[in-house]
Amino acid sequence: MQENSATSKTETQPLTTLQRFWVALAGGLMLLGLTLGLGLFFLPQTVYALMIGWISYLWRVVPTLTLSISGTLWFLCTLSLFLIGVHLVGRKLYRGTPDTVKRPESTTGVSRWRLRWTVTLVGLFLVLITSGICLIGISHQLWWMAAGDQRALLRERPLSLFYPVAFIEGQRRRASLSHLKQIGLGMHNYHGEHHQLPIGATVDATGNPQHGWAARILPYLDQPDLFQQVDFNQPWTAEENRQVFEKPLRVLVNPGLSYDFKPGDIQQTDRSGYRPAHYAANQRLLGLNGGLRIRDIKDGTSQTIMGGEVKAGIRAWGDPLNIRDPAQGINQGPGTFAGPFGPGANVLIADGSVRFLSEDIDPAVLKALSTPDGREVLEEIPSPSGNTKGGQREH
């Protein structure tokens, strides 16, 4: 009997704190290995962001904030009045529990409401307000990602719905840079076969637009079958060509913009169904009814813009008028180059590289980059390290 009693006591002995720690650590490592093995990288990222990520966020954001003395004083005064109001209401309504009412001191009419209870209630109220604001922001972000501009990215990476916003922004920017480089590679491959760059736009004898540069480089954008379906003897808007230009080209879609046309884009009623191009060509380099050769770019391919991002006045990718003049400025109106990733635009250079041009770039520098044979001398060019000079950053 004594042995059974001892055994029972041993079996029911609770785990020590150290044992609980090792069990929890082993379980956490197993869970981490399982999630990584299944490719669910967003789970540990989410845990990290919730536990520690806010520290790095505050480290980046707090130094950039400016303290408003009047706003801070107004907040403190309002909070103090609210705190006093809650405390007075609590003292008025709370007289004690039935147990305390029976005590002699509770019959004197003195409220037993405590100040710490007021502080706790007000603190809880502030936490609830902050949580509500955060929940609204999260809900808005998820809806925007699922139903708005993130659809192109979600089709490629469904789990991006759960990625941190900064990660998604970086992915979209890198995807846009990759698209521009693919376009540049297609231009150079076209030149290698035809000994000239593609014509920016062709028009017939009466001035009607026929076809643009995007249709001509389809074989070099991994779309040879689509190219075979284009009837270049008919305008791009002809019924024979409608089916071709209604197909989306992923390489011409900027993940930072809406997948389809939006209000304000160049979309006429008879063009319903055509797919947009979020990149346009430099009309000074790819002009009308004629294509330049690389050797005709006297200013140098490393100092001449070939095309770039657009975010307003967007045209269909088959539209011959999908060309713009970079010299008109960066982000200076619906007819200029502009990108969704900051105050400027990523542009494709004729040598195949991609640079970010600020909207504050010197107009003289921008004009020099826009012309293939302007013979301008650029004093400021991007440094190899990627630092910006003259409003430029190289990728």
C-alpha positions, -999 to +999 in steps of 0.1 A: +000+000+000+028+024+008+045+017-025+013+024-044+008+056-025+044+067-033+039+058-070+007+078-071+024+108-056+052+105-081+028+102-111+008+133-101+039+154-093+036+187-114+062+198-139+088+222-126+093+257-142+124+245-160+106+215-174+078+236-186+103+259-204+120+230-222+086+216-232+075+249-246+108+255-264+107+220-280+070+226-290+078+260-305+108+247-325+087+218-338+059+243-348+085+266-365+100+237-384+065+225-395+055+260-408+087+265-426+086+231-441+051+238-454+062+271-469+040+291-445+066+318-440+041+344-432+033+328-398+067+333-382+069+367-399+035+377-384+046+365-349+079+384-353+061+416-364+036+414-335+063+407-308+093+427-320+086+442-353+070+473-339+103+482-322+121+486-355+091+505-369+092+530-340+129+533-344+124+543-380+093+565-376+098+583-343+128+604-354+108+616-384+079+628-363+075+664-353+060+672-319+031+696-319+031+715-286-004+728-290-017+694-301+000+676-272-014+701-247-049+699-261-047+661-259-035+662-223-062+687-213-089+666-230-077+634-214-076+650-180-111+663-183-123+629-194-105+612-165-121+636-140-155+631-156-152+593-154-140+595-118-169+617-107-195+595-125-179+564-108-181+581-074-217+591-080-229+557-091-208+533-071-215+531-033-200+497-027-210+460-028-236+445-006-208+433+017-194+468+022-228+484+026-233+464+058-201+480+073-206+511+095-183+532+074-203+526+043-234+542+057-218+576+058-225+582+021-188+582+012-183+565-022-159+536-023-149+542-060-111+541-063-089+563-085-070+534-098-103+520-112-108+552-131-073+551-145-079+514-155-111+522-172-097+551-192-067+531-202-089+503-214-110+528-233-079+541-251-067+506-259-101+498-274-100+529-295-065+522-307-074+486-315-105+497-334-085+521-355-059+494-362-086+469-371-102+493-395-068+499-411-061+462-414-096+455-429-091+483-454-056+470-463-069+434-468-098+446-489-076+468-510-052+439-516-079+414-524-101+435-546-080+465-558-046+472-571-031+440-557-049+415-579-020+410-602+003+402-574-022+379-557-026+359-589+011+352-588+015+348-550-018+340-532-001+340-498+009+376-503-024+385-488-007+378-454+026+394-461+037+426-443+029+458-462+065+468-466+074+434-480+045+437-506+056+472-516+092+459-522+079+430-542+058+453-564+087+476-570+111+448-579+084+433-602+081+466-620+119+469-624+119+434-638+092+443-663+111+473-676+143+452-680+123+426-699+110+453-722+145+466-727+158+431-735+130+427-760+139+460-777+175+450-780+166+415-794+144+432-819+173+455-829+196+425-832+173+409-858+160+439-876+190+462-872+169+490-859+147+497-829+110+491-833+089+519-847+071+537-819+039+542-839+028+538-875+001+558-892-014+555-927-015+581-954-046+597-939-030+599-904-050+571-888-030+552-861-021+516-872+002+498-847+025+505-818+059+494-805+045+468-781+029+447-809+062+446-828+083+432-800+057+405-790+080+376-802+108+390-779+084+391-749+077+354-751+046+360-771+053+346-806+019+329-810+002+362-802+024+380-827+013+356-855-023+366-848-018+403-854-029+415-888-005+445-895-024+453-927-054+463-905-055+490-878-051+477-843-087+487-836-100+466-865-123+438-855-098+413-869-073+424-842-097+429-813-092+394-799-054+399-798-054+432-780-080+422-755-055+397-741-035+410-711+003+411-712+017+406-677+050+422-686+032+454-694+013+455-661+027+474-632+018+455-599+016+489-582-014+499-603-048+486-611-049+456-633-076+471-656-084+506-667-095+531-641-115+564-645-094+590-662-074+566-684-075+570-722-102+545-727-128+553-753-162+536-755-154+515-786-123+501-768-140+482-741-121+451-733-087+463-744-060+457-718-038+486-705+000+492-707+015+507-676+047+515-695+052+539-724+080+545-749+101+577-754+086+593-785+119+610-792+136+576-796+108+554-809+091+579-833+065+578-861+069+555-891+107+551-885+131+533-861+165+544-851+196+523-850+217+520-818+246+538-835+222+567-842+220+574-805+249+599-805+243+609-768+251+573-758+227+545-748+236+550-711+223+585-712+191+582-732+156+572-720+139+544-739+106+543-719+092+542-684+064+539-659+031+557-664+002+559-639-022+584-655-037+588-690-030+551-695-036+536-730-041+501-742-009+481-749-018+479-786-024+517-790+002+533-813-001+565-792+014+548-762+044+571-764+054+601-744+080+629-743+101+625-711+112+662-714+077+672-704+087+663-668+083+635-643+049+633-626+039+666-640+005+656-655-015+628-671+007+628-702+040+625-685+060+596-671+051+588-634+053+558-611+034+545-581+064+540-559+073+575-549+077+610-562+091+601-595+092+572-620+114+542-629+126+546-665+142+523-689+175+534-703+186+526-739+215+504-726+189+481-708+194+495-673+166+510-651+169+542-632+146+561-608+141+597-618+128+621-592+100+645-601+124+672-589+151+664-615+167+693-632+147+700-664+180+704-683+192+670-672+159+654-681+159+670-715+194+657-721+183+622-711+152+624-734+170+632-767+191+605-786+211+631-805+209+663-786+247+664-781+241+676-745+268+671-719+256+656-686+277+668-657+258+646-631+253+609-637+243+581-613+271+567-592+278+530-593+268+526-556+232+537-565+234+571-547+213+597-564+229+626-582+208+651-602+176+632-592+186+598-605+191+564-589+204+534-608+191+498-605 
